[in-house]
Amino acid sequence: MNTLKDKRILITGASSGIGKALACSLAAKGADLILSSRNLEKLRIVSDTIKSDPATKHEPYIVSCDMSKTDEIKNLFNECTRNQGKIDILINNAGIGVYGESDLTTMEDHKSIMEVNYFGAVQCMQEVLPQMMKRKEGMIVNICSVAALHGVPYLGAYGASKAALVALSQSMRAELSKFGISLLVVYPGYTETDFFTNEKKVGNAFRPKRPYTPVQKVANEIIRSIENNKKELVLTLEGKALAITRAFLPGLVRKVMKKMAYNLTV
Ligand SMILES: NC(=O)c1ccc[n+]([C@@H]2O[C@H](COP(=O)([O-])OP(=O)(O)OC[C@H]3O[C@@H](n4cnc5c(N)ncnc54)[C@H](OP(=O)(O)O)[C@@H]3O)[C@@H](O)[C@H]2O)c1
């Protein structure tokens, strides 16, 4: 089991939801955190929460960065290297959503979701890899989605951005193994966060009814997978069922998706 004590971990999208829960739990395990997102005020609140815990060993370092801006990502890594040195683990967590009919989703929406969910993560990996390759150690964690296992109605643009990240992660995992760098792909299912208030809505489709998985449970499972050097983590019962049935019963999956498409519109 990998110990996370004193490990320097960069989390993108650390100002809320899964990123914030990961930050608080990793800090409690003695990790040395770099927290990033666009909103410095929100990052400060996360950092203050962590610092108020008497068990905290390292004060988090916070950097504002918009994942759709290449110069800001470059600056994030320059600043990290200058002020913090090496990064042991990169968690590509920042993400946005678009929910609704794929044909009504504008080209601007298709492009902006790829900018953040895919190209932002790609650039972060390219920025961090030279130092990890030099040291011949490191870990990358890409937060993808159950919607990347198989296309899900009304999550076309979102699922495409996450599926692109899954495919790249699988290629990179193979390429990076000779450098001692591991890559974990996480497929969360519905998780209770602000994601659904922040996402762009298109058309009339609505989300499946709650309850969704509590965010702390998701963070705990991700951390356990990092500690155990796992390669893939599929969350939620529905996610696990989809991962199995898409291989063995593809016709059933198509039927369920078709029913879902009918049920989630007026
Ligand atoms: N919640 C779910 O059901 C669910 C399911 C599957 C996968 N996921 C994935 O889990 C990850 C975390 O989502 P969440 O549920 O925790 O949602 P969330 O609460 O909305 O958090 C999203 C995070 O991403 C950051 N972010 C958004 N756009 C950004 C940009 N352009 N540049 C930098 N940071 C940006 C936000 O911070 P700022 O606004 O401060 O920039 C925030 O910290 C995402 O990748 C999401 O796709 C979520």
The ligand as an SDF file (V2000), in Angstrom:
LIG
                    3D

 48 52  0  0  0  0  0  0  0  0999 V2000
  -21.0260   14.7380   -9.7060 N   0  0  0  0  0  0  0  0  0  0  0  0
  -21.1690   13.6970  -10.4970 C   0  0  0  0  0  0  0  0  0  0  0  0
  -22.2150   13.0340  -10.5340 O   0  0  0  0  0  0  0  0  0  0  0  0
  -20.0130   13.2640  -11.3780 C   0  0  0  0  0  0  0  0  0  0  0  0
  -20.1460   12.0330  -12.0590 C   0  0  0  0  0  0  0  0  0  0  0  0
  -19.1150   11.6130  -12.8780 C   0  0  0  0  0  0  0  0  0  0  0  0
  -17.9680   12.3610  -13.0170 C   0  0  0  0  0  0  0  0  0  0  0  0
  -17.8480   13.5500  -12.3620 N   0  0  0  0  0  0  0  0  0  0  0  0
  -16.6220   14.3250  -12.5670 C   0  0  0  0  0  0  0  0  0  0  0  0
  -16.0340   14.6310  -11.3130 O   0  0  0  0  0  0  0  0  0  0  0  0
  -15.2490   15.8250  -11.4370 C   0  0  0  0  0  0  0  0  0  0  0  0
  -15.6070   16.7630  -10.2850 C   0  0  0  0  0  0  0  0  0  0  0  0
  -16.9590   17.1670  -10.4320 O   0  0  0  0  0  0  0  0  0  0  0  0
  -17.9010   17.5010   -9.1920 P   0  0  0  0  0  0  0  0  0  0  0  0
  -19.0500   16.5820   -9.2420 O   0  0  0  0  0  0  0  0  0  0  0  0
  -17.1110   17.6190   -7.9650 O   0  0  0  0  0  0  0  0  0  0  0  0
  -18.4760   18.9300   -9.6620 O   0  0  0  0  0  0  0  0  0  0  0  0
  -18.3250   20.3990   -9.0470 P   0  0  0  0  0  0  0  0  0  0  0  0
  -18.7030   20.4110   -7.6300 O   0  0  0  0  0  0  0  0  0  0  0  0
  -19.0640   21.2910  -10.0120 O   0  0  0  0  0  0  0  0  0  0  0  0
  -16.7570   20.6630   -9.1630 O   0  0  0  0  0  0  0  0  0  0  0  0
  -16.1280   20.9480  -10.3790 C   0  0  0  0  0  0  0  0  0  0  0  0
  -14.7660   21.5450  -10.1010 C   0  0  0  0  0  0  0  0  0  0  0  0
  -14.1430   21.8440  -11.3640 O   0  0  0  0  0  0  0  0  0  0  0  0
  -13.7130   23.1880  -11.3500 C   0  0  0  0  0  0  0  0  0  0  0  0
  -13.7750   23.7560  -12.6980 N   0  0  0  0  0  0  0  0  0  0  0  0
  -14.8560   23.8690  -13.5170 C   0  0  0  0  0  0  0  0  0  0  0  0
  -14.5150   24.4820  -14.6620 N   0  0  0  0  0  0  0  0  0  0  0  0
  -13.1930   24.7770  -14.5490 C   0  0  0  0  0  0  0  0  0  0  0  0
  -12.2560   25.4260  -15.3950 C   0  0  0  0  0  0  0  0  0  0  0  0
  -12.5950   25.9370  -16.6020 N   0  0  0  0  0  0  0  0  0  0  0  0
  -10.9820   25.5510  -14.9620 N   0  0  0  0  0  0  0  0  0  0  0  0
  -10.6170   25.0730  -13.7480 C   0  0  0  0  0  0  0  0  0  0  0  0
  -11.4360   24.4530  -12.9070 N   0  0  0  0  0  0  0  0  0  0  0  0
  -12.7100   24.3110  -13.3010 C   0  0  0  0  0  0  0  0  0  0  0  0
  -14.6270   23.9240  -10.3820 C   0  0  0  0  0  0  0  0  0  0  0  0
  -13.9660   25.0300   -9.7770 O   0  0  0  0  0  0  0  0  0  0  0  0
  -14.1160   26.5760  -10.1600 P   0  0  0  0  0  0  0  0  0  0  0  0
  -15.5460   26.8290  -10.4870 O   0  0  0  0  0  0  0  0  0  0  0  0
  -13.6280   27.2680   -8.9320 O   0  0  0  0  0  0  0  0  0  0  0  0
  -13.2000   26.7720  -11.3340 O   0  0  0  0  0  0  0  0  0  0  0  0
  -14.8510   22.8400   -9.3170 C   0  0  0  0  0  0  0  0  0  0  0  0
  -13.8150   22.8820   -8.3660 O   0  0  0  0  0  0  0  0  0  0  0  0
  -15.5650   16.3920  -12.8260 C   0  0  0  0  0  0  0  0  0  0  0  0
  -14.5160   16.0550  -13.7080 O   0  0  0  0  0  0  0  0  0  0  0  0
  -16.8310   15.6850  -13.2250 C   0  0  0  0  0  0  0  0  0  0  0  0
  -16.9640   15.5850  -14.6140 O   0  0  0  0  0  0  0  0  0  0  0  0
  -18.8540   14.0180  -11.5460 C   0  0  0  0  0  0  0  0  0  0  0  0
  1  2  1  0
  2  3  2  0
  2  4  1  0
  4  5  1  0
  4 48  2  0
  5  6  2  0
  6  7  1  0
  7  8  2  0
  8  9  1  0
  8 48  1  0
  9 10  1  0
  9 46  1  0
 10 11  1  0
 11 12  1  0
 11 44  1  0
 12 13  1  0
 13 14  1  0
 14 15  2  0
 14 16  1  0
 14 17  1  0
 17 18  1  0
 18 19  2  0
 18 20  1  0
 18 21  1  0
 21 22  1  0
 22 23  1  0
 23 24  1  0
 23 42  1  0
 24 25  1  0
 25 26  1  0
 25 36  1  0
 26 27  1  0
 26 35  1  0
 27 28  2  0
 28 29  1  0
 29 30  1  0
 29 35  2  0
 30 31  1  0
 30 32  2  0
 32 33  1  0
 33 34  2  0
 34 35  1  0
 36 37  1  0
 36 42  1  0
 37 38  1  0
 38 39  2  0
 38 40  1  0
 38 41  1  0
 42 43  1  0
 44 45  1  0
 44 46  1  0
 46 47  1  0
M  CHG  2   8   1  16  -1
M  END
$$$$
